[in-house]
C-alpha cells in the first residue's frame, strides 16, 4: 500500500484496504481535488500483465455510467499498467 500511496499522493490520500479478491485489491482513498471518498482498484500484477490494461478499461467504461461520475482517468507511470485512478 505504501507504493500505491506514494504514487498517488499528489491527488489522493490512500486510507486503507477495503477488500481483495482473485483479480484485484480495492482501497479507500480521499480525492484531494474534489474532497470526496473514492475507491481505487489495483489489479494483481500477474493478472494485469496477463490481461493487459484493455480488460480493465473495458470494465471501467462499463461501470462508470452506472456507479459514479467520472472525475479522472489517468495512467500512473510509477505503477503497473493495470492501475488506473
Secondary structure by P-SEA (a helix, b strand, c coil): caaaaaaacccccccccccccccbbbbbbbcccccbbbbbbbccaaaaaaacaaaaaaaaaaacccccccccccccccccccccc
